[in-house]
Amino acid sequence: MWTAVIIIFVLGIGNFTLNRAVFASNHPVIEQMPPFVHMLGGRLTLIAEFLILLAAMLLAANGWPGLAWGYLAYSALNALTAWLLLTGRV
């Protein structure tokens, strides 16, 4: 159970890093996002990311260790999206 929480935590750190890198890139897609996304200097997305991480860790700690696989899939999609944006493929 605690292994799942640790895995989710480490993946969460990676998701925060990817989130900040994408917003710092000033990609044209970021500029097309609705104004509420840019509230607080883009920190609104970090708050949403934190809430997802917190929910995943709490669920894993309370008997849902398989949720680590779901969070891994979520992190993989985040990584793919960040890679596409940061390398200019989109």
DSSP file (Angstrom, degrees, kcal/mol; ACC not computed):
  #  RESIDUE AA STRUCTURE BP1 BP2  ACC     N-H-->O    O-->H-N    N-H-->O    O-->H-N    TCO  KAPPA ALPHA  PHI   PSI    X-CA   Y-CA   Z-CA
    1    1 A M     >        0   0    0      0, 0.0     4,-1.5     0, 0.0     3,-0.2   0.000 360.0 360.0 360.0 -48.9    0.0    0.0    0.0
    2    2 A W  H  >  +     0   0    0      1,-0.2     4,-2.3     2,-0.2     5,-0.2   0.785 360.0  61.6 -70.2 -24.8    2.7    2.5    1.0
    3    3 A T  H  > S+     0   0    0      2,-0.2     4,-2.6     1,-0.2    -1,-0.2   0.920 103.1  50.2 -63.3 -41.9    4.7    1.6   -2.1
    4    4 A A  H  > S+     0   0    0     -3,-0.2     4,-2.6     1,-0.2    -2,-0.2   0.895 109.5  50.9 -62.6 -40.0    1.7    2.8   -4.2
    5    5 A V  H  X S+     0   0    0     -4,-1.5     4,-2.4     2,-0.2    -1,-0.2   0.912 111.3  47.8 -64.3 -42.2    1.6    6.1   -2.4
    6    6 A I  H  X S+     0   0    0     -4,-2.3     4,-2.5     2,-0.2    -2,-0.2   0.914 111.9  49.8 -65.5 -42.8    5.4    6.6   -2.9
    7    7 A I  H  X S+     0   0    0     -4,-2.6     4,-2.5     1,-0.2    -2,-0.2   0.931 112.1  47.8 -61.1 -45.7    5.1    5.7   -6.6
    8    8 A I  H  X S+     0   0    0     -4,-2.6     4,-2.3     1,-0.2    -1,-0.2   0.902 110.9  52.1 -62.6 -41.0    2.2    8.2   -7.0
    9    9 A F  H  X S+     0   0    0     -4,-2.4     4,-1.9     2,-0.2    -2,-0.2   0.925 110.7  46.7 -61.6 -45.7    4.1   10.9   -5.1
   10   10 A V  H  X S+     0   0    0     -4,-2.5     4,-1.7     1,-0.2    -2,-0.2   0.911 113.0  49.1 -64.6 -42.2    7.2   10.5   -7.4
   11   11 A L  H  X S+     0   0    0     -4,-2.5     4,-2.2     1,-0.2    -1,-0.2   0.875 107.7  56.5 -63.5 -35.8    5.0   10.6  -10.5
   12   12 A G  H  X S+     0   0    0     -4,-2.3     4,-2.4     2,-0.2    -2,-0.2   0.885 102.8  53.5 -62.8 -39.7    3.3   13.7   -9.1
   13   13 A I  H  X S+     0   0    0     -4,-1.9     4,-2.1     1,-0.2    -1,-0.2   0.919 109.6  49.2 -60.2 -42.9    6.6   15.5   -8.8
   14   14 A G  H  X S+     0   0    0     -4,-1.7     4,-2.5     1,-0.2    -2,-0.2   0.892 109.1  51.9 -62.6 -40.0    7.2   14.7  -12.5
   15   15 A N  H  X S+     0   0    0     -4,-2.2     4,-2.4     2,-0.2    -2,-0.2   0.899 108.9  50.1 -65.0 -40.5    3.7   16.0  -13.4
   16   16 A F  H  X S+     0   0    0     -4,-2.4     4,-2.3     2,-0.2    -1,-0.2   0.914 111.4  49.5 -62.0 -42.1    4.4   19.3  -11.6
   17   17 A T  H  X S+     0   0    0     -4,-2.1     4,-2.2     1,-0.2    -2,-0.2   0.921 112.1  47.0 -63.4 -45.0    7.7   19.6  -13.5
   18   18 A L  H  X S+     0   0    0     -4,-2.5     4,-2.4     2,-0.2     5,-0.2   0.903 110.3  53.7 -63.6 -40.7    6.1   18.9  -16.8
   19   19 A N  H  X S+     0   0    0     -4,-2.4     4,-2.2     1,-0.2    -2,-0.2   0.936 111.2  44.4 -59.6 -48.5    3.3   21.4  -16.1
   20   20 A R  H  X S+     0   0    0     -4,-2.3     4,-2.2     1,-0.2    -1,-0.2   0.883 112.1  53.1 -65.7 -38.2    5.6   24.2  -15.3
   21   21 A A  H  X S+     0   0    0     -4,-2.2     4,-1.0     2,-0.2    -1,-0.2   0.908 109.9  47.8 -64.6 -41.2    7.8   23.4  -18.3
   22   22 A V  H ><>S+     0   0    0     -4,-2.4     5,-0.6     1,-0.2     3,-0.5   0.928 113.8  46.3 -66.6 -44.2    4.9   23.5  -20.7
   23   23 A F  H ><5S+     0   0    0     -4,-2.2     3,-0.8     1,-0.2    -1,-0.2   0.843 111.7  52.2 -68.2 -31.3    3.6   26.8  -19.3
   24   24 A A  H 3<5S+     0   0    0     -4,-2.2    -1,-0.2     1,-0.2    -2,-0.2   0.686  96.0  70.6 -75.5 -17.2    7.1   28.4  -19.3
   25   25 A S  T <<5S-     0   0    0     -4,-1.0    -1,-0.2    -3,-0.5    -2,-0.2   0.680  90.8-142.8 -74.5 -16.5    7.5   27.4  -23.0
   26   26 A N  T < 5 -     0   0    0     -3,-0.8    -3,-0.1    -4,-0.4    -2,-0.1   0.863  30.4-178.3  54.1  38.3    4.9   30.0  -24.2
   27   27 A H    >>< -     0   0    0     -5,-0.6     4,-1.2     1,-0.1     3,-1.0  -0.362  38.1-115.8 -63.1 146.2    3.7   27.6  -26.8
   28   28 A P  H 3> S+     0   0    0      0, 0.0     4,-1.0     0, 0.0    -1,-0.1   0.803 114.8  61.6 -57.4 -29.7    0.9   29.1  -29.0
   29   29 A V  H 34 S+     0   0    0      1,-0.2     3,-0.4     2,-0.2     4,-0.4   0.875  99.6  55.2 -64.2 -36.2   -1.5   26.5  -27.7
   30   30 A I  H X4 S+     0   0    0     -3,-1.0     3,-1.1     1,-0.2    -1,-0.2   0.883 104.4  53.8 -63.7 -38.1   -1.1   27.9  -24.2
   31   31 A E  H 3< S+     0   0    0     -4,-1.2    -1,-0.2     1,-0.2    -2,-0.2   0.756 103.6  57.2 -69.0 -23.2   -2.0   31.3  -25.4
   32   32 A Q  T 3< S+     0   0    0     -4,-1.0    -1,-0.2    -3,-0.4    -2,-0.2   0.513  83.2 108.1 -85.7  -5.1   -5.3   29.9  -26.9
   33   33 A M  S <  S-     0   0    0     -3,-1.1     5,-0.1    -4,-0.4    -3,-0.0  -0.349  84.7 -86.2 -71.0 154.5   -6.5   28.6  -23.6
   34   34 A P    >>  -     0   0    0      0, 0.0     3,-1.5     0, 0.0     4,-0.6  -0.179  38.9-110.8 -59.4 154.7   -9.4   30.3  -21.8
   35   35 A P  G >4 S+     0   0    0      0, 0.0     3,-1.0     0, 0.0     4,-0.4   0.812 113.3  65.4 -58.7 -33.0   -8.5   33.3  -19.6
   36   36 A F  G >4 S+     0   0    0      1,-0.3     3,-0.7     2,-0.2     8,-0.1   0.768  94.4  60.9 -65.7 -21.5   -9.4   31.5  -16.4
   37   37 A V  G <4 S+     0   0    0     -3,-1.5     8,-0.4     1,-0.2     7,-0.3   0.836 103.1  51.0 -69.4 -31.4   -6.5   29.1  -17.0
   38   38 A H  G X< S+     0   0    0     -3,-1.0     3,-1.3    -4,-0.6     4,-0.3   0.444  82.4 124.2 -87.0  -0.3   -4.1   32.0  -16.8
   39   39 A M  G X >S+     0   0    0     -3,-0.7     5,-1.1    -4,-0.4     3,-1.0  -0.296  77.7  14.7 -59.1 145.4   -5.5   33.2  -13.5
   40   40 A L  G > 5S-     0   0    0      1,-0.2     3,-1.0     2,-0.2    -1,-0.3   0.793 135.3 -64.7  58.4  31.2   -2.9   33.6  -10.8
   41   41 A G  G < 5S-     0   0    0     -3,-1.3    -1,-0.2     1,-0.2    -2,-0.2   0.812  99.1 -50.7  68.0  31.2   -0.1   33.3  -13.4
   42   42 A G  G X>5S+     0   0    0     -3,-1.0     3,-0.7    -4,-0.3     4,-0.7   0.477 108.8 120.4  85.4   2.6   -0.9   29.7  -14.4
   43   43 A R  H <>5 +     0   0    0     -3,-1.0     4,-2.0    -4,-0.4    -3,-0.2   0.676  57.3  76.1 -74.2 -15.5   -1.0   28.5  -10.8
   44   44 A L  H 3><S+     0   0    0     -5,-1.1     4,-2.0    -7,-0.3    -1,-0.2   0.878  94.4  50.5 -62.0 -37.0   -4.6   27.4  -11.2
   45   45 A T  H <> S+     0   0    0     -3,-0.7     4,-2.5    -8,-0.4    -1,-0.2   0.856 107.6  53.5 -69.7 -33.2   -3.4   24.4  -13.2
   46   46 A L  H  X S+     0   0    0     -4,-0.7     4,-2.3     2,-0.2    -2,-0.2   0.869 107.3  51.6 -67.7 -34.7   -0.9   23.6  -10.4
   47   47 A I  H  X S+     0   0    0     -4,-2.0     4,-2.3     2,-0.2    -2,-0.2   0.923 110.7  47.7 -65.7 -43.7   -3.7   23.7   -7.9
   48   48 A A  H  X S+     0   0    0     -4,-2.0     4,-2.1     2,-0.2    -2,-0.2   0.914 111.6  50.8 -62.5 -42.4   -5.7   21.3  -10.0
   49   49 A E  H  X S+     0   0    0     -4,-2.5     4,-2.3     1,-0.2    -2,-0.2   0.901 109.8  50.5 -61.5 -41.2   -2.7   19.0  -10.4
   50   50 A F  H  X S+     0   0    0     -4,-2.3     4,-3.1     1,-0.2    -1,-0.2   0.909 108.6  51.4 -63.6 -42.4   -2.2   19.1   -6.6
   51   51 A L  H  X S+     0   0    0     -4,-2.3     4,-2.3     2,-0.2    -1,-0.2   0.883 110.5  48.5 -64.6 -37.7   -5.8   18.1   -6.0
   52   52 A I  H  X S+     0   0    0     -4,-2.1     4,-2.3     2,-0.2    -1,-0.2   0.925 113.7  47.3 -65.0 -44.6   -5.5   15.1   -8.4
   53   53 A L  H  X S+     0   0    0     -4,-2.3     4,-2.6     2,-0.2    -2,-0.2   0.926 112.2  49.4 -62.2 -45.8   -2.3   14.1   -6.7
   54   54 A L  H  X S+     0   0    0     -4,-3.1     4,-2.7     1,-0.2     5,-0.2   0.922 111.6  48.5 -60.7 -45.7   -3.8   14.4   -3.3
   55   55 A A  H  X S+     0   0    0     -4,-2.3     4,-2.4     1,-0.2     5,-0.2   0.917 112.3  48.8 -61.9 -43.5   -6.9   12.4   -4.2
   56   56 A A  H  X S+     0   0    0     -4,-2.3     4,-2.3     1,-0.2    -2,-0.2   0.914 113.3  46.7 -63.7 -43.0   -4.8    9.6   -5.8
   57   57 A M  H  X S+     0   0    0     -4,-2.6     4,-2.2     2,-0.2    -2,-0.2   0.905 113.1  48.9 -67.5 -40.8   -2.5    9.4   -2.7
   58   58 A L  H  X S+     0   0    0     -4,-2.7     4,-1.1    -5,-0.2    -2,-0.2   0.910 112.8  47.4 -65.2 -41.6   -5.4    9.4   -0.3
   59   59 A L  H  <>S+     0   0    0     -4,-2.4     5,-1.6    -5,-0.2     3,-0.4   0.911 112.7  49.0 -65.7 -41.1   -7.2    6.7   -2.2
   60   60 A A  H ><5S+     0   0    0     -4,-2.3     3,-0.9     1,-0.2    -2,-0.2   0.880 110.9  50.5 -65.2 -37.1   -4.1    4.6   -2.5
   61   61 A A  H 3<5S+     0   0    0     -4,-2.2    -1,-0.2     1,-0.2    -2,-0.2   0.713 108.1  55.3 -73.1 -19.8   -3.4    4.9    1.3
   62   62 A N  T 3<5S-     0   0    0     -4,-1.1    -1,-0.2    -3,-0.4    -2,-0.2  -0.106 135.7 -67.2-109.0  35.4   -6.9    3.9    2.1
   63   63 A G  T < 5S+     0   0    0     -3,-0.9    -3,-0.2     1,-0.0     3,-0.2   0.591 106.5 102.1 101.5  11.6   -7.1    0.6    0.3
   64   64 A W    > < +     0   0    0     -5,-1.6     3,-1.9    -6,-0.1     4,-0.2  -0.441  29.1 150.4-119.0  58.0   -6.9    1.3   -3.4
   65   65 A P  T >   +     0   0    0      0, 0.0     3,-1.7     0, 0.0     4,-0.2   0.764  66.4  70.2 -64.7 -22.8   -3.2    0.5   -4.2
   66   66 A G  T >> S+     0   0    0      1,-0.3     3,-1.4     2,-0.2     4,-0.8   0.659  77.5  81.4 -66.6 -13.7   -4.2   -0.4   -7.8
   67   67 A L  H <> S+     0   0    0     -3,-1.9     4,-2.6     1,-0.3    -1,-0.3   0.721  73.8  75.6 -63.7 -19.9   -4.9    3.3   -8.4
   68   68 A A  H <> S+     0   0    0     -3,-1.7     4,-2.1     1,-0.2    -1,-0.3   0.866  92.1  53.7 -59.6 -35.0   -1.1    3.7   -8.9
   69   69 A W  H <> S+     0   0    0     -3,-1.4     4,-2.1    -4,-0.2    -1,-0.2   0.910 108.8  48.2 -65.9 -41.4   -1.6    2.1  -12.3
   70   70 A G  H  X S+     0   0    0     -4,-0.8     4,-2.3     2,-0.2    -2,-0.2   0.902 112.4  47.9 -64.4 -41.2   -4.3    4.7  -13.2
   71   71 A Y  H  X S+     0   0    0     -4,-2.6     4,-2.6     2,-0.2    -1,-0.2   0.840 108.7  55.4 -69.7 -32.0   -2.0    7.5  -12.0
   72   72 A L  H  X S+     0   0    0     -4,-2.1     4,-2.3    -5,-0.2    -2,-0.2   0.917 108.5  47.6 -63.6 -42.6    0.8    6.0  -14.1
   73   73 A A  H  X S+     0   0    0     -4,-2.1     4,-2.2     2,-0.2    -2,-0.2   0.919 111.9  50.1 -63.5 -43.1   -1.4    6.1  -17.2
   74   74 A Y  H  X S+     0   0    0     -4,-2.3     4,-2.1     1,-0.2    -2,-0.2   0.915 111.9  48.1 -59.5 -44.5   -2.4    9.8  -16.4
   75   75 A S  H  X S+     0   0    0     -4,-2.6     4,-2.6     1,-0.2    -1,-0.2   0.872 108.9  53.6 -66.1 -37.3    1.3   10.7  -15.9
   76   76 A A  H  X S+     0   0    0     -4,-2.3     4,-2.5     2,-0.2    -1,-0.2   0.901 109.1  48.5 -64.9 -40.4    2.2    9.0  -19.2
   77   77 A L  H  X S+     0   0    0     -4,-2.2     4,-2.5     2,-0.2    -2,-0.2   0.901 111.5  50.3 -65.7 -39.7   -0.4   11.0  -21.1
   78   78 A N  H  X S+     0   0    0     -4,-2.1     4,-2.7     2,-0.2    -2,-0.2   0.924 111.6  48.4 -60.8 -44.1    0.9   14.2  -19.4
   79   79 A A  H  X S+     0   0    0     -4,-2.6     4,-2.5     2,-0.2    -2,-0.2   0.905 111.6  49.1 -64.6 -42.2    4.4   13.2  -20.5
   80   80 A L  H  X S+     0   0    0     -4,-2.5     4,-2.5     2,-0.2    -1,-0.2   0.930 112.9  47.0 -62.9 -45.3    3.3   12.5  -24.1
   81   81 A T  H  X S+     0   0    0     -4,-2.5     4,-2.4     2,-0.2    -2,-0.2   0.925 113.0  48.5 -62.8 -45.1    1.5   15.8  -24.3
   82   82 A A  H  X S+     0   0    0     -4,-2.7     4,-3.2     1,-0.2     5,-0.3   0.908 111.3  50.7 -62.1 -41.8    4.4   17.8  -22.8
   83   83 A W  H  X S+     0   0    0     -4,-2.5     4,-1.9     1,-0.2     6,-0.3   0.923 110.4  49.4 -62.2 -44.2    6.8   16.1  -25.2
   84   84 A L  H  <>S+     0   0    0     -4,-2.5     5,-1.7     1,-0.2     6,-1.1   0.913 117.3  40.7 -61.6 -42.9    4.6   16.9  -28.2
   85   85 A L  H ><5S+     0   0    0     -4,-2.4     3,-0.9     3,-0.2    -2,-0.2   0.920 116.1  47.6 -72.7 -44.2    4.3   20.6  -27.1
   86   86 A L  H 3<5S+     0   0    0     -4,-3.2    -2,-0.2     1,-0.2    -1,-0.2   0.764 112.6  48.3 -73.9 -24.6    7.9   21.1  -26.0
   87   87 A T  T 3<5S-     0   0    0     -4,-1.9    -1,-0.2    -5,-0.3    -2,-0.2   0.445 112.5-116.8 -92.9  -0.1    9.4   19.6  -29.1
   88   88 A G  T < 5S+     0   0    0     -3,-0.9    -3,-0.2    -4,-0.3    -4,-0.1   0.709  75.1 130.8  77.2  20.3    7.2   21.6  -31.5
   89   89 A R      <       0   0    0     -5,-1.7    -4,-0.2    -6,-0.3    -5,-0.1   0.634 360.0 360.0 -80.1 -13.6    5.4   18.6  -32.9
   90   90 A V              0   0    0     -6,-1.1    -1,-0.2    -5,-0.1    -5,-0.1   0.324 360.0 360.0-120.7 360.0    2.0   20.2  -32.3
